[in-house]
Amino acid sequence: MSTFQELLSSWASKLPIYEKQEAESLVSWLLEHHLGWRRTQILDQADEASFPPKLFEDFERLKIGEPIQYIMGKGPFYGREFIVSSATLIPRNETEELVHMIIKENKKAGLRILDIGTGTGCIPISLALEMNNPEVFAVDISEEALEIAKKNGDVLKANVTFSSCDILTQTPDVSELDILVSNPPYIPEQEKTQMHRNVLDFEPGLALFVSNDDPLIFYRTIAEKGKQLLKSGGKLYFEINEKYGEEVAELMQNSGYSEVQILKDLNGKYRIAVGRR
Ligand SMILES: C[S@@+](CC[C@H](N)C(=O)[O-])C[C@H]1O[C@@H](n2cnc3c(N)ncnc32)[C@H](O)[C@@H]1O
């Protein structure tokens, strides 16, 4: 028998791939998920023999670097919990900043919005629930991701129309948009070697990577199609790879967008590009 705090430290020490503090918070998340454990119980006695077998199975997954969101099947985004699966990217903090900016800048009622490459649906669902009665559409090439996005829409009671579309070869069947948003795949294949194994081994390659030959293919294609999809004065918002801020801004200007800006996230990295049609 040990206290929860002792258990936390001892289990965290078995996760050498993470820093101590991160390991402890992952273990505490797992214990809370399986046992309803709360920090206030930190000094209570904990009998490992009474723990459910699933907790030990999940801990083994954590040990090999599987992200906790995949283990628990859910992850937080903009104050809500989203179902995730191996077919979807885990929603990121940087993307919350993009969503926050769109909500802040667009207060009018009834705006028409499209999200391209929706994954869990975290962007369009958050916008549908936070903005003033918008009409929201979202597309993805992955049928499995779309299934998860639809489930999230149902569970969170968000009115979003999801459909299948390969943006590189097809044009979504919507028009007169006020807002077009996308966090498309943007990591060149050659950067794979510098990436953390828990992203590489578990997150879907389809959501992350683009060919080394043309890393901006999604931005160029979406900016081009955006001219048809957006109404005059409508806005295009991209999440970007910090390395390509200037290039994305240039291609947006070349495509005819005005007021193009590249903006830094809270970590001081260029993460958002925005322009007006
Ligand atoms: C970086 S993830 C973003 C997911 C989600 N929007 C988010 O921010 O968490 C890119 C998404 O684009 C989708 N995707 C990849 N290629 C695509 C294509 N050709 N057409 C449409 N969607 C595509 C992937 O399936 C993935 O869900």
The ligand as an SDF file (V2000), in Angstrom:
LIG
                    3D

 27 29  0  0  0  0  0  0  0  0999 V2000
   -3.2440   19.0070  -39.8810 C   0  0  0  0  0  0  0  0  0  0  0  0
   -4.7220   18.0210  -39.9440 S   0  0  0  0  0  0  0  0  0  0  0  0
   -5.8800   19.1570  -39.2290 C   0  0  0  0  0  0  0  0  0  0  0  0
   -7.0420   18.5150  -38.5420 C   0  0  0  0  0  0  0  0  0  0  0  0
   -7.9310   19.4930  -37.7750 C   0  0  0  0  0  0  0  0  0  0  0  0
   -8.4350   20.5440  -38.6360 N   0  0  0  0  0  0  0  0  0  0  0  0
   -7.1840   20.1030  -36.6120 C   0  0  0  0  0  0  0  0  0  0  0  0
   -6.8060   21.2820  -36.7180 O   0  0  0  0  0  0  0  0  0  0  0  0
   -6.9570   19.4080  -35.5930 O   0  0  0  0  0  0  0  0  0  0  0  0
   -5.0670   18.0150  -41.6840 C   0  0  0  0  0  0  0  0  0  0  0  0
   -6.3490   17.3100  -42.1190 C   0  0  0  0  0  0  0  0  0  0  0  0
   -6.4220   17.3900  -43.5590 O   0  0  0  0  0  0  0  0  0  0  0  0
   -6.9330   16.1740  -44.0690 C   0  0  0  0  0  0  0  0  0  0  0  0
   -6.4780   16.0290  -45.4530 N   0  0  0  0  0  0  0  0  0  0  0  0
   -5.3100   15.5240  -45.9170 C   0  0  0  0  0  0  0  0  0  0  0  0
   -5.2630   15.5520  -47.2480 N   0  0  0  0  0  0  0  0  0  0  0  0
   -6.4470   16.1080  -47.6620 C   0  0  0  0  0  0  0  0  0  0  0  0
   -7.0140   16.3940  -48.9500 C   0  0  0  0  0  0  0  0  0  0  0  0
   -6.3420   16.1310  -50.0700 N   0  0  0  0  0  0  0  0  0  0  0  0
   -8.2500   16.9440  -49.0010 N   0  0  0  0  0  0  0  0  0  0  0  0
   -8.9390   17.2150  -47.8480 C   0  0  0  0  0  0  0  0  0  0  0  0
   -8.4600   16.9580  -46.6130 N   0  0  0  0  0  0  0  0  0  0  0  0
   -7.2230   16.4140  -46.5130 C   0  0  0  0  0  0  0  0  0  0  0  0
   -6.3990   15.1060  -43.1170 C   0  0  0  0  0  0  0  0  0  0  0  0
   -7.1900   13.9310  -43.1760 O   0  0  0  0  0  0  0  0  0  0  0  0
   -6.4460   15.8320  -41.7760 C   0  0  0  0  0  0  0  0  0  0  0  0
   -7.6560   15.5830  -41.1160 O   0  0  0  0  0  0  0  0  0  0  0  0
  1  2  1  0
  2  3  1  0
  2 10  1  0
  3  4  1  0
  4  5  1  0
  5  6  1  0
  5  7  1  0
  7  8  2  0
  7  9  1  0
 10 11  1  0
 11 12  1  0
 11 26  1  0
 12 13  1  0
 13 14  1  0
 13 24  1  0
 14 15  1  0
 14 23  1  0
 15 16  2  0
 16 17  1  0
 17 18  1  0
 17 23  2  0
 18 19  1  0
 18 20  2  0
 20 21  1  0
 21 22  2  0
 22 23  1  0
 24 25  1  0
 24 26  1  0
 26 27  1  0
M  CHG  2   2   1   9  -1
M  END
$$$$
